[in-house]
Amino acid sequence: MAYFDAASAAPLHPVARQALLASLDEGWADPARLYREGRRARMLLDAAREAAAEAVGCRADEVVFTPSGTHAVHTGIAGAAAGRRRTGRHLIVSSVEHSCVLHSAEAYEADGGTVTRVPVNRAGSVDPSEYAGALRPDTALACLQSANHEVGTEQPVAAVAEACRAAGVPLLVDAAQSLGWGPVAGDWSLLAASAHKWGGPPGVGLLVVRKGVRFAPQGPADERESGRAPGFGNLPAIVAAVASLRAVRDEAAAEAVRLRDLTERIRARVARTVPDVEVVGDPERRLPGIVTFSCLYVDGEALLHALDREGFSVSSGSSCTSSTLTPSHVLRAMGVLSEGNVRVSLPPGTPEEDVERFLDVLPGLVAGARDALGAPAAAPAAVPAREELVVDALGKRCPIPVIELAKVFGEVPVGGTVRVLSDDEAARLDIPAWCAMRGQEYVGEEPAERGAAYVVRRVS
């Protein structure tokens, strides 16, 4: 098997395994106790905190270990927002943040706060001026990922941090995807990360709160981890997490060059060998190991199963998978094609032969998935007939509405329209994306008795 889903969880690094096994014998006692076993555990915890601080680029007393990256994000947002409650109740996030950040934003709104969601461009990047423009006198906190989890696009954190600092607003950075590759640049105020993203064990998160940031821990008070992560921590896992972070950092420079070459090869070959495909994400400002593409007229779940049978583990942001009924919020915010979406995220050490084998089998698997759905093999010929056609795709899920549109599009003359009736959420994204790929005009969305009507005008 070739595991290509490191953005979800990286395989356990050998150093993490060694550190975990070793610290099980030494780090089982309560580090708050004064007897020998407790002192030994405390030494391990202090050493891990110092090493984590060195990797992040902060002070050791600014580092808190949490039960997960999600817990770190939720704790960081809630504590920073509460600490600045007198300033106001306004939160800024980007539209492509990880779901844990967006869930925190939703909870903040439900509790009476207001949230500004900064849009992104088609490559998935925010404009720093948009963040600067969103800052208000009552802004309590701004949040921005260092790099996107789904498409790998790196965000201009340093520029956004500068704007936030000038306005006196703290910036929380979700660095889960990027911290294994290096420290986060810029004058940020809070940072969250998760060990299983860089090859550490699951169940260890990292929260950094810079000195001077107003922070009010929420929930019952606890004497551990500065009151910010209550409960008895999993010390062996913490030691293993920090050991693996140091190990992957030592390998990062050389491995980044190698993985970037492999993902560039995927980007180029997929675009050349798979018809009707859109490779998404910034082609330059991106993480080394992530490449994402979407295939027109393809059922995402069928493609993932086909790849799995061939020995490839990948993930998808398509709505046509059993894990979701709506397209990825990241792809939706970017305005790119969501159907047949595949995210390839290569873990360090991925052999070149595995990538070549993936590129060899992919075109045939995509063609097979399209054939199974009766997708059109080519653009429709010009056979002018009616000025307007109505396609009833109600009750049909992605990618069927777009396939039905493509099948009849040649039956209208230039200037004619096709009205697609659909109650599938993905159609709102995929029909405009089809128009962009085909050079046709997307007129817009109109209300319908059920779902919506998506109107397309033929221009060529």
Secondary structure, 3 states (H helix, E strand, C coil): CEECECCCCCCCCHHHHHHHHHHHHHCCCCCCCCCHHHHHHHHHHHHHHHHHHHHHCCCHHHEEEECCHHHHHHHHHHHHHHHCCCCCCEEEEECCCCHHHHHHHHHHHHCCCEEEEECCCCCCCCCHHHHHHHCCCCEEEEEEECECCCCCEECCHHHHHHHHHHHCCCEEEECCCCHHHCCCCCCCCEEEEEHHHCCCCCCCEEEEECCCCCCCCCCCCCCCHHHCCCCCCCHHHHHHHHHHHHHHHHHHHHHHHHHHHHHHHHHHHHHHHCCCEEEECCCCCECCCEEEEEECCCCHHHHHHHHHHCCEECECCCCCECCECCCCHHHHHHCCCCCCEEEEECCCCCCHHHHHHHHHHHHHHHHHHHHHHCCCCCCCCCCCCCCEEEEECCCCCCCHHHHHHHHHHHHCCCCCEEEEEECCCCHHHHHHHHHHHHCCEEEEEEECCCCEEEEEECCC
